[in-house]
């Protein structure tokens, strides 16, 4: 039975590892399955594979997820005159990274990762294979550079992440070690939710306050009238001259976001769109996580009205991750869009000037 459990671990590992290791595991599994058929030994195979699945999840949690290592803060008397602005993202690596993604899954799901770790890693791996690479980090570097130019020389702007390098803890430790006493934390999250709660927990665990550091945290973006109007303008600017009947899916995020704040922002966008009397608009507010039962069904219902154009809009995520992009493409493929109906996808802001201006205002506001 032990051999079958090992075979099961190798089998499930094929779906979460990539490149050379994936090929080696395929060869090992092929040999193992050949021996099973050769010996006609299928006793307890189902139970062995179930045990193997949970064992693999446990091994990933204990040994494979990336550990955040940062040195102890060395309190020094030296003081930097500049203020440090830390842009904090959830974070996503350019290529599929099993260690970083398993850490994210564990921090989001806790003990339930024993049941879904391998499955979620498999989904991440497929998303990266479909899209090739994530542009997340390059976009965050662009934002940092643009914001640095908008702020004067009295500021230093750095990036930090919850789930990929550079990690939040190391970034803050380096700043404090280098004498920065005034630090402004800017969570690049649209609403409160799991990421925001984790951010506060990890900051508290560092015990920064005992080092006489002046830390301020900027507000989140869900209450922004400016961003709501910007989404309205994005949609209106892309409407064709002959398009009069418009369907809009304002898709929200239930898993990562605070649902109440998410809905409030989408209702604002809806209100601004409905104020436009030049078009016959039908607007729905489904949730991304219910894409099969909710978005596709509602989208098809809108298309039954004979829409000139249909918009899929994801306004409550500030960045387009591989997860969001993959699901957006999936929805487009599944919707039965007639040839005469134009389909538009409007994703998150990313490096949009409107978003950067709003971020700049929040930094300036918190200093007053």
Residue pairs with C-beta under 8 A, 6 or more apart in sequence:
1 44
1 48
3 32
4 36
4 44
4 45
4 48
4 49
4 52
5 48
5 51
5 52
5 55
6 52
7 29
7 32
7 33
7 36
7 48
7 52
8 48
8 49
8 51
8 52
8 53
9 52
9 55
9 56
9 59
10 25
10 28
10 29
10 32
11 25
11 29
11 49
11 52
12 49
12 52
12 53
12 56
12 118
13 25
13 56
14 22
14 25
14 26
14 29
15 118
15 121
15 122
15 125
16 60
16 98
16 118
16 121
16 122
16 125
17 25
17 98
18 96
18 98
18 125
35 41
36 42
36 45
53 118
54 114
54 115
56 117
56 118
57 113
57 114
57 115
57 116
57 117
57 118
58 114
60 98
60 102
60 117
60 118
60 121
61 102
61 106
61 113
61 114
61 117
64 98
64 99
64 102
65 99
65 102
65 103
65 106
66 97
66 99
66 100
66 102
66 103
68 103
68 167
68 169
68 170
70 167
70 169
70 170
70 173
71 173
72 173
73 173
73 176
73 177
73 206
73 208
73 211
74 177
75 176
75 211
76 177
76 179
78 179
79 179
79 181
80 178
80 179
80 180
80 181
81 154
82 153
82 154
82 155
82 156
82 180
83 154
83 155
83 156
83 180
83 182
83 183
83 184
84 155
84 156
84 158
84 175
84 180
84 182
84 183
84 184
85 147
85 151
85 155
85 156
85 157
85 158
85 183
85 184
85 186
85 363
86 158
86 159
86 160
86 168
86 171
86 172
86 175
86 183
86 184
86 185
86 186
87 140
87 143
87 144
87 147
87 157
87 158
87 159
87 160
87 186
87 188
87 359
88 160
88 161
88 162
88 168
88 185
88 186
88 187
88 188
88 199
89 136
89 140
89 159
89 160
89 161
89 162
89 188
89 319
90 104
90 161
90 162
90 163
90 189
90 195
90 256
90 321
91 100
91 136
91 137
91 161
91 162
91 163
91 164
91 165
92 134
92 136
92 137
92 163
92 164
92 321
92 322
93 100
93 134
93 136
93 137
93 164
93 165
94 133
94 134
94 135
94 136
94 137
94 138
95 128
95 133
95 134
96 124
96 125
96 128
96 129
97 164
98 121
100 163
100 164
100 165
101 120
101 121
101 124
101 163
102 117
102 121
103 163
104 162
104 163
105 113
105 116
105 117
105 120
105 121
106 113
106 117
107 162
107 163
107 198
108 194
109 116
109 117
109 120
124 322
124 323
127 322
127 323
127 325
127 326
128 134
128 322
130 326
130 329
131 322
131 325
131 326
134 321
134 322
135 320
136 319
136 320
136 321
137 164
139 319
139 350
139 351
140 159
140 188
140 319
141 159
142 351
143 351
143 356
143 359
144 157
144 158
144 159
146 351
146 356
147 157
147 356
147 359
147 360
148 155
148 156
148 157
150 356
150 360
151 157
151 360
151 363
156 180
158 166
158 171
158 175
159 166
159 171
160 166
160 167
160 168
160 171
160 172
161 167
161 168
162 168
162 195
162 198
162 199
162 202
168 199
168 202
168 203
169 202
169 206
172 183
172 203
172 206
172 208
173 206
175 183
176 183
176 208
176 211
176 213
180 213
181 212
181 213
181 214
182 213
182 214
183 213
183 214
183 215
183 216
184 215
184 216
184 217
184 218
184 363
184 366
184 367
185 203
185 215
185 216
185 217
185 218
186 217
186 218
186 359
186 362
186 363
187 195
187 196
187 199
187 217
187 218
187 220
188 318
188 319
188 359
189 195
189 196
189 199
189 220
189 221
189 318
190 220
190 221
190 222
190 253
190 257
190 261
190 262
190 265
190 316
190 317
190 318
191 220
191 221
191 222
191 257
191 258
191 261
191 262
191 265
191 316
192 220
192 257
192 258
192 261
193 256
193 257
193 258
194 255
194 256
195 256
196 220
196 258
203 215
208 215
209 215
216 366
216 367
217 366
218 359
218 362
218 363
218 365
218 366
219 362
219 365
219 366
220 261
221 227
221 318
221 355
221 358
222 258
222 261
222 262
222 264
222 265
222 316
223 261
223 264
223 265
224 265
224 358
225 268
226 354
226 357
226 358
227 265
227 315
227 349
227 354
227 355
227 358
228 265
228 268
228 269
228 272
228 315
229 272
230 349
230 352
230 354
230 355
231 269
231 313
231 315
231 346
232 269
232 272
232 273
232 276
234 346
235 246
235 248
235 273
235 311
235 313
235 344
235 346
236 273
236 276
238 311
238 344
238 346
239 246
239 279
239 309
240 308
240 309
240 342
242 308
243 279
243 308
243 309
243 342
244 279
244 280
244 308
245 279
245 280
245 282
245 305
245 306
245 307
245 308
246 279
246 280
246 281
246 282
246 307
246 308
246 309
246 310
246 311
247 281
247 282
247 283
247 284
247 299
247 302
247 303
247 305
247 307
247 309
247 310
247 311
248 270
248 273
248 281
248 282
248 283
248 284
248 310
248 311
248 313
249 284
249 286
249 295
249 298
249 299
249 302
249 310
249 311
249 312
249 313
250 266
250 269
250 270
250 283
250 284
250 285
250 313
250 315
251 285
251 286
251 287
251 288
251 295
251 312
251 313
251 314
251 315
252 259
252 262
252 263
252 266
252 285
252 286
252 287
252 288
252 316
253 262
253 287
253 288
253 289
253 314
253 316
253 317
254 262
254 287
254 288
254 289
254 290
255 289
256 317
257 316
262 316
263 285
265 315
265 316
266 285
266 315
266 316
267 285
269 313
269 315
270 283
270 285
273 281
273 283
274 281
274 283
282 302
282 305
282 307
284 298
284 302
286 294
286 295
286 298
287 294
287 295
288 295
288 314
288 324
288 327
291 327
291 330
291 331
292 334
295 312
295 331
296 331
296 334
296 335
299 310
299 312
299 331
299 335
300 335
300 336
302 310
303 310
303 335
303 336
303 337
303 338
303 341
307 341
308 340
308 341
308 342
309 341
309 342
309 343
309 344
310 335
310 337
310 341
310 342
310 343
310 344
311 344
311 345
311 346
312 328
312 331
312 332
312 343
312 344
312 345
312 346
313 345
313 346
314 320
314 324
314 328
314 346
314 347
314 348
315 346
315 348
317 324
317 347
317 348
318 348
318 349
318 350
318 355
319 348
319 349
319 350
320 347
320 348
320 350
324 347
324 348
325 347
328 345
328 347
332 343
332 345
335 343
337 343
349 355
